[in-house]
Amino acid sequence: MTHYRAPLNDRIRDPGMGTTNPDRTENYAYFPAFIHVTGKKVLVLGGGEVATGKLRILIKSQANITVVAPEICDDIAVMVDEGRIVWESTPFVDTMVNGAAMVFDATDDPYLTARVKAATKRRNILLNVVDKTAQCDFIVPAILDRSPVMITISTGACAPALARIIRQRLETVLPTTMSQLARIARDARQKVADHLHDNVSRQRFWTHFFQRGLQTHSARSICPEDVDLALRQFVPDGSSATVPGGQTLMADVHVDNAFDLPHGIARAIETADIVFHEDHIADDILTLARRDATVIPIGCITLDEHPERKRESISQQSKIFARQGFNIVTLTQPITH
């Protein structure tokens, strides 16, 4: 049987592609990105509570922050006293934006905003005018902080309250131990790379490690020694890593959206290296696959037109891939006669 390798599954993530879900045809209002501003200049205009809200986020980015305002509130004054930001009490002049990576206007002064916008536009500097979306080059999404893990939710500025509700719901779902897990992974990346010399093994190790860590009872804290234990279990006797056998799952899908998908199937899709799927599996479900996973529509494989025989062929193919260390999921729909 031929080994099939399909292109990366970008097509199911392209919002411009037509799908059965009409909402998918809408383009992004804003390009989603994280901007590296460590050590770079960021300018904030305004010294009140609105500016304070932005500064509480900005000071965690390790940017070089300058606040321009004739007066500042007590909270900002504390940040100045602690040396976390610089305060300029002189009136704004255009050259103040020189060299800035981004500018926040929290003044609610239309005349000043017009000047700032003109100054940033001439210099190709990104501007955010707080609560004035039409004036913004970028917006700040709702943020779920599990530093160093940052989860952001945006509705393209059309429904900020909805973004906040989504964030609040995620707060109850994602454990606080996620922060510790990410820090442990950051510190142990080289150690794991020294033990596991191929990408497939490393990917499978971290997937299993994070899955176990996120399921750990909150009363038990995760510690760096857990990585050593996981490595000993993953690579017997500390020997050089060989590719462990992968796992296969063939699942009948009875729903047409990811929300109603059973958790076990959803988790299998998220961790799969290869996803075979029948033609009418909803794109909403297929987008659960990793971007680097290979997604293969079974319909493109002309082995046998009989559904049951075709599935048996896919099952045999999956076993071959599993012996090579890949995790494979096959998504089918109930056969009706």
C-alpha positions in Angstrom: 0.0 0.0 0.0 1.3 3.5 -0.9 2.4 5.8 1.9 0.5 9.1 1.5 1.8 12.4 2.7 -0.6 15.3 2.3 0.3 19.0 2.3 0.2 20.8 5.7 -3.3 21.6 6.8 -3.2 25.3 6.2 -6.3 25.1 3.9 -8.6 24.3 6.8 -7.3 27.3 8.7 -7.6 29.9 5.9 -10.4 32.2 6.7 -10.7 33.2 3.1 -11.6 29.6 2.0 -15.3 28.8 1.5 -16.6 26.2 4.0 -19.9 24.8 5.2 -19.7 27.4 8.0 -20.5 30.9 6.6 -18.7 32.5 9.5 -15.4 31.2 8.2 -15.5 33.4 5.1 -14.9 36.6 7.1 -11.4 37.9 7.0 -9.4 39.0 10.0 -10.0 42.5 11.1 -6.6 42.6 12.7 -3.5 40.4 12.1 -2.9 38.3 15.3 0.6 38.7 16.5 2.8 39.2 19.6 5.3 42.1 19.4 8.7 41.8 21.0 9.3 45.1 22.8 11.9 44.1 25.4 14.3 46.9 25.6 12.5 49.0 23.1 10.8 52.4 23.6 7.1 52.5 24.2 5.3 55.8 24.7 2.1 56.2 26.7 0.2 59.5 26.6 -1.9 60.2 29.6 -1.6 59.9 33.4 -5.0 58.7 34.6 -6.7 55.4 35.3 -7.0 54.5 31.6 -3.3 54.9 31.1 -2.7 52.9 34.3 -4.6 49.9 32.9 -2.3 49.8 29.8 0.8 50.3 31.9 0.0 47.3 34.2 0.3 45.1 31.1 3.2 47.0 29.5 5.5 46.8 32.5 5.5 43.0 32.3 6.9 43.3 28.7 10.2 44.8 29.9 9.9 47.6 27.4 11.5 51.0 28.0 8.3 52.9 28.9 7.9 56.7 28.9 4.7 58.3 30.1 3.9 61.8 28.8 1.4 63.7 31.0 1.2 67.0 32.9 0.0 65.0 36.0 0.0 61.4 36.9 -2.2 59.4 39.3 -0.9 57.7 42.4 -0.6 54.2 40.8 1.6 55.6 38.0 3.6 57.6 40.5 4.5 54.4 42.3 5.7 52.9 39.0 7.9 56.0 38.5 9.3 55.8 42.0 10.1 52.1 41.5 12.0 53.0 38.3 9.8 50.9 36.1 8.8 53.8 33.9 10.0 57.3 33.0 7.7 60.3 33.4 7.8 63.4 31.1 5.6 66.2 32.4 6.3 68.5 29.5 3.7 69.0 26.8 3.7 66.5 23.9 5.8 67.3 20.9 6.0 65.2 17.7 9.7 64.2 18.2 8.7 62.4 21.4 7.6 59.4 19.3 10.9 59.1 17.6 12.3 55.6 18.0 9.2 54.2 19.6 8.0 50.6 18.7 4.5 51.6 19.6 2.5 54.5 21.1 -0.6 54.4 23.4 -2.8 57.5 23.5 -4.9 57.4 26.7 -5.7 61.1 26.9 -9.3 61.2 25.5 -8.2 64.5 23.8 -9.3 64.6 20.1 -7.0 67.5 19.3 -3.9 65.8 20.8 -4.9 62.5 19.2 -4.9 64.1 15.8 -1.4 65.4 16.4 -0.2 62.1 17.7 -1.7 60.2 14.8 -0.1 62.4 12.3 3.3 62.1 14.0 3.2 58.3 14.2 1.9 57.9 10.6 4.8 59.9 9.2 7.2 57.6 11.0 5.3 54.3 10.5 4.9 53.8 14.2 2.0 51.7 15.5 -0.6 53.7 17.4 -3.3 52.5 19.8 -5.9 55.1 20.8 -7.6 53.7 23.8 -11.4 53.0 23.3 -11.2 54.6 19.8 -10.9 51.6 17.6 -11.3 53.6 14.3 -8.1 55.5 15.2 -6.0 52.4 16.1 -3.3 50.6 14.1 -3.6 47.8 16.6 -5.8 46.7 19.5 -5.1 45.0 22.8 -7.0 41.8 23.2 -8.4 40.3 26.4 -5.6 38.5 28.1 -5.5 35.3 30.2 -2.2 35.5 32.0 -0.4 32.2 32.8 3.0 33.7 32.2 5.1 32.7 30.3 1.9 31.3 28.7 -0.2 34.1 27.3 -3.7 33.4 25.9 -5.3 36.3 24.1 -8.9 36.6 22.9 -10.1 39.1 20.3 -13.4 39.7 18.6 -11.8 42.2 16.2 -13.0 45.1 18.4 -16.6 44.4 17.5 -17.6 42.8 20.9 -15.1 43.4 23.7 -17.5 42.3 26.3 -17.7 38.9 24.6 -13.9 38.6 24.7 -13.9 39.3 28.4 -16.6 36.6 29.0 -14.6 34.1 27.0 -11.5 34.9 29.1 -13.4 34.6 32.3 -14.6 31.1 31.3 -11.1 30.0 30.3 -9.9 31.2 33.8 -12.0 28.4 35.3 -10.8 25.7 32.8 -7.0 26.3 32.5 -5.2 25.5 35.8 -2.7 27.8 37.3 -0.1 25.0 37.2 0.2 25.8 33.5 2.6 28.6 34.4 4.9 26.3 36.2 4.7 23.7 33.5 5.8 26.2 30.9 8.7 27.5 33.1 9.9 23.9 33.7 9.8 23.2 29.9 11.7 26.4 29.2 14.5 25.4 31.6 14.6 21.7 30.5 14.5 22.1 26.7 18.2 21.5 26.3 18.2 18.5 28.7 15.4 16.9 26.7 17.1 17.6 23.4 20.3 15.9 24.7 18.3 12.8 25.5 16.0 12.7 22.5 17.8 13.3 19.3 14.9 13.4 16.8 12.0 15.8 16.6 9.3 13.0 16.7 10.5 11.7 20.1 10.8 15.2 21.5 7.4 16.2 20.3 5.8 13.1 21.7 7.6 13.4 25.0 6.5 17.0 25.6 2.9 16.2 24.6 2.7 13.4 27.1 4.5 15.5 29.8 2.1 18.4 29.4 -1.0 16.2 29.3 0.0 14.5 32.5 1.0 17.8 34.1 -2.3 19.5 33.3 -4.2 16.5 34.7 -2.2 16.5 38.0 -4.3 17.4 41.0 -3.8 21.1 42.0 -2.7 20.1 45.5 0.5 18.6 44.0 2.9 21.1 42.6 4.9 20.3 39.5 8.7 20.4 39.9 11.8 20.1 37.6 12.4 16.6 38.9 9.2 15.5 37.1 11.1 16.0 33.8 13.8 13.7 34.9 11.3 11.1 36.0 9.4 11.4 32.7 12.6 11.0 30.7 13.5 7.9 32.6 10.1 6.4 31.8 10.2 7.6 28.2 13.8 6.4 27.5 14.5 3.1 29.4 17.7 3.0 31.4 18.7 6.5 30.0 19.8 4.9 26.7 19.8 6.8 23.4 16.3 7.5 22.3 14.6 5.5 19.7 11.3 6.4 18.2 8.6 5.0 20.4 5.6 3.4 18.8 2.8 5.7 18.0 -0.9 5.3 18.8 -3.8 4.9 16.4 -7.5 5.8 16.9 -10.4 5.3 14.5 -13.4 7.3 15.7 -16.9 7.7 14.3 -17.9 11.4 14.5 -21.5 12.0 15.1 -21.3 15.8 15.5 -20.6 18.7 13.1 -18.7 21.0 15.4 -15.7 20.9 17.7 -17.6 22.1 20.8 -19.8 18.9 20.9 -17.0 16.5 20.1 -16.2 14.0 22.9 -13.1 15.2 24.8 -11.1 12.0 24.2 -11.5 12.4 20.4 -10.7 16.1 20.5 -7.5 15.4 22.5 -6.5 12.7 20.1 -6.9 15.1 17.1 -4.9 17.8 18.9 -1.9 15.4 19.5 -2.0 13.5 16.2 0.8 13.7 13.6 -1.5 12.4 10.9 -5.3 12.8 10.6 -7.2 10.8 8.0 -10.8 12.0 7.6 -13.8 11.3 5.5 -15.1 14.0 3.2 -17.9 15.4 5.4 -16.1 15.8 8.6 -16.6 19.5 9.5 -13.7 21.9 9.1 -14.4 23.2 12.6 -13.3 19.8 13.9 -10.3 19.5 11.5 -8.9 22.8 12.8 -8.2 21.1 16.1 -5.2 19.4 14.4 -1.8 21.0 14.9 -0.6 23.3 12.1 2.3 20.9 11.4 0.1 17.8 11.3 -0.6 16.1 8.0 -4.4 16.1 7.2 -5.4 13.6 4.6 -9.0 13.3 3.1 -9.8 9.6 2.7 -11.8 10.5 -0.4 -8.6 11.3 -2.3 -7.3 7.8 -1.8 -8.7 5.7 -4.6 -8.2 2.2 -3.2 -11.7 0.8 -3.0 -15.0 2.5 -3.3 -16.5 0.2 -0.7 -16.4 2.3 2.6 -15.7 -0.7 4.9 -12.8 -2.0 2.7 -11.4 1.5 2.4 -11.4 1.9 6.2 -9.6 -1.4 6.6 -6.9 -0.2 4.2 -6.5 3.0 6.1 -6.3 1.0 9.3 -3.4 -1.0 7.9 -1.7 2.2 6.7 -2.1 3.7 10.2 -0.3 0.7 11.8 2.6 1.2 9.5 2.9 4.9 10.5 2.5 4.0 14.1 5.5 1.7 14.0 7.4 4.7 12.7 6.4 6.7 15.9 3.5 8.7 14.5 0.2 9.2 16.3 -2.7 8.7 13.8 -6.3 9.5 14.0 -8.9 8.4 11.5 -12.2 10.3 11.6 -15.1 8.6 10.0 -18.9 8.9 9.9 -21.4 6.2 10.7 -22.1 4.0 7.7 -25.7 4.0 6.8 -27.2 1.4 4.4 
